[in-house]
Amino acid sequence: MKNLKLTFIFLLTTMFCFAEVSTSEKDALLALYNSTNGASWNTTWDLESPISTWHGVTVENAQVIALDLAFNNLEGQLPEQIGDLVNLKSIKLGFNKLSGNLPQSLSNLQSLEHLELFLNQFNGAIPTWIGDLKQLQTLALYSNQFEGEIPNSITNLTNLQSLELGSNYLNGTIPYAINQLTQLKKLSLLDNKLNGEIPETIVELTNLEELVLSNNELTGALPFQLAQLENLTLVMVSDNNLNNEYITVVNDNPKKVSLFLENDTVVDKD
């Protein structure tokens, strides 16, 4: 009888381990594994083990809340089922070989705070639904193959602290309503084909620490009011077609600001 009880307890424990997340979440993880050649990942998953032991998967209260598979040799496209991981707060899939468009199902992830997909091969336009992810604090899509304009909906992400869209094929202008991103600390849009003037509203980003706009086709003036931003320590605007007269005004900033200007001139102001 004692052995029978022990066996029963063992079976219950085993069942609990494998049922620690919902079926839909487990299926979504398996879809990701299968669509990105999971068997060839640098660190793969033992599909017979509890999900909480799978590399890069964080489970809390029987919910998958984080997925960190950066630098792990994922290759292929993200499956639509990734949108079934509705409790995710963080997705970190940078430095892999992921390609294709971003699946629309990502817009289901209303708790998402960090989306890092840098250094992959994603293409197509940055989707307008990106603005539905209202809890985002970090959006890192740099070093991909995105094209088209920066969607105006991105200015709905009022909790955003870091926006990195550099090294893509983006064109058009910087959204005029960029000032709605009141929490923004880092704005990096370098190495694209952005044109037009730097919107004057950018000076309303009072928390801004880094402004990186190098290697675009921007024209006009660098707003001199940037000198009044107390937290700003880095401005990179080299290799554009900006008006140097206005850059000189910004150079008078009494704080220590590293300014990377036309032709990669570096000015440190104390």
N, C-alpha and C positions, 0 to 999 in steps of 0.2 A: 504493500500500500504506500509506503514511504517513497519507494522508487517511482511509483506511478504519479505521486504528487510532484516530485521533482521534475519528471518528464513533462507534466502538464505546465508547470511554471516555466520551464525552458521554452516550450512551444509558444506560450503567451508572450514571453519576452522577445522571441524571434519575430513573431508576428507584429509586435509593437514597433520593433526596429525598422521593419520593411514597410510599415504603414505610417511612418512618421510624418509624411506629407500627403497631400491629397493626390488622388489618381491623376487629375489634370496637370498638376505641377510635375509629377514624376514623368508623365508622358511628354511634357514640354521639354524636360531635360534630356530625355532619350531622343527626342526629335532633333535637338541641338547637337547631341553626340553623333547621331547618324548623318546629319546633313553637313557636318564639318569634319568628317573623317576622323572620328574620335579615336579609333584604334591607332592612329599615327600621331596623336598628340604627344608633346614632350612628356607630359605627365597625364596619363589616361585615367579612366575610371574603372574600378572593379564593379561591374554592374550587379554582382551578386552580394555586394556589401551594402550596409545601410547608407542612405543618401547623405546623411550628415558626415560621412567619412570621405565623400567624393571630393577630390581636389578642387578648390576654388568655390565650393558651394557652402554657403552659410545658412543653417537652419535655426530658426528661433520660434518657439511656441508652435511647432509643427508647420511652419511656413518658411519657404525659401525667400530670404530677404536680401541676399547678396550673391553675385556671381562674378568671380574674379579669375578669368582665364587668360590674362594678358601674357604675352611672350610664350605662348604654348602651342604654336604651330597649328592653329585652327585654319582650315582651308575649305572654302565653299561659301554658301549663302546662309544667312540667318533664316530659320524656318518661321512661318507664320505663328506656330504654336508658342513662340517665345512670349507672345502677348498673354498667354495663360498664366504666366508667373506674376500674377497681379499684386503680389506683396513685395516685389523687389524694390529695394531702396537704392541699390547700387549695381551697375553693370560696367565691368572693366574688361574689355576685350581688345585692348590696344596691342599693336605690334604682332599681328597675325597675317593671314592671307585671305581674309574675308572679302567678299566681292558682292556685286549686285546692288539693288536698291534697298533702302531701309524698309523692312516690312511695316505696313500700316498698323499692324497689331501692337506695335510698340506704344502706340497712343493709349492703349488700355492701362499702361503702367502709371497710374495716377499718384503713386507714392514714391516714384523714382526721384532721387536727389542727385545722383551722379551717373552720367552717361559718357563713358570714355571709349571711343572707337578709333582712336588715332592710329596712324601708320598701318592702314589696311588698303584695300583696293575698292572700297565702296564707290558707286558712281550714281549718276542721275542727279536730280535736284534735291536740295535739302527740303524735305516735305513741309508743307504749311502746318500739318498737325503737330509739328514739334512744339508749337506754341501752346498746345494743350497740356503739356507736362509741367504744370504750374509749380511743382515742388522742386524743380531742378535747381541745383546750386552750382553744378559743374557740367559744362557741355564741351567736350573735346573731340572734334571731328577733323583735326588737322592731318595733313599728309595722307589724303585720299584722292579721289578723282571726281569730287562733287562739282557740278557746274550750274549755271544759271544764277539767279539773283538770291541774295540773302532774303528769306521771306520776312515780311513785315511782322508776321505773327510771333517772331522770335522776341519781339519787344514785350510780349505778354509774360515773359518769364521773370517776374519781378523779384524772385528769390535768387536769381543767378548771381554768382560771385566771380565765376571764371568762364569766359567765352573764347574758345580757341578754334578758329576756322581756317587757319593759315595753310598754305601749300596745297591749294586745290585749284579749280578753274572757275572760280566765282567771278561774276561780272556785275554790272549795275552799280548802284550807289550804296553807301552805308545808310541804313534806315534812319530817317530823320527823328523818329520817336525813340532813338537809342537812350534818351534821357529817362525813359521809364524803368530802365534797369538800375534802380537806385542803389542796389547792393553791390554792383559790379566793382571788382578790384582789378581784374585783368581782362583786357580786350586785345586779342591778337588776331589780326586779319592779314598778316603779311603774305607776300608771294601769291597773289591772285591777280585778277584783271579788273579790280574795282576802279571806278572812275568817278568823275564829279568832285565836288568839294567835300571836305570834312564838315559834317553838320555842326553848326554852332551850338546845338543842344548838347554836344558831347561835354561841354564845360560844366554841365549840371550834374555830372557823375562825381559827386563829392568824395566818394570812397575809392576812386580810381587810383591804383598804384602803378600799373604798367599799361602803356598804350603802344602797341606794336602794329604799325601800318606800312612797313617797308615793302618795296618792290611791288607797287601797284601802278595805277595810272591816275592817281589823284591830282587834282589841280586846285588853284586858288590859294587861300591862306591857311596857315596853321593858327587856329584861334588863340589870340594872345591871352585870353582869360584862363587858359590852361595854367598859367603861372600862379594862379590863385588857389589851385587845388592842393590842399595841405598834405595829402597822402601820396601825391604823385612823385615817383622816384625814377621812372624810366620812360622816355619817349623815343621811339624809333620810327622815323618817317623817311629814311633815305630811299633813293631810287624811285622818286615820284616826280611830279612837275609842280611842286609847291612854290609859292612866292617867298623867296628868301628874306624879303624885307620884314615880313611878319615873324619869321623864325627868329630874327634878331631880337624882337621884343620878348619872345619866350626865353631867350638866352639870359635875359636880365633877372630871371627868377633867383631870389636870394637864397633859396633852399638848395640842398645838394640834389641835383637832378642830372642824370646821365642822358644826354641828348644825342641821338644818332641822326644826323641831318643829311642833306644832299651829298652825294658822292662819299657816303660813309664817314663824314666828318664826325668826330666824337668830341663833345664838349661837356666837361664836368663843372658844374657851378656849385660853389660852396656858399 
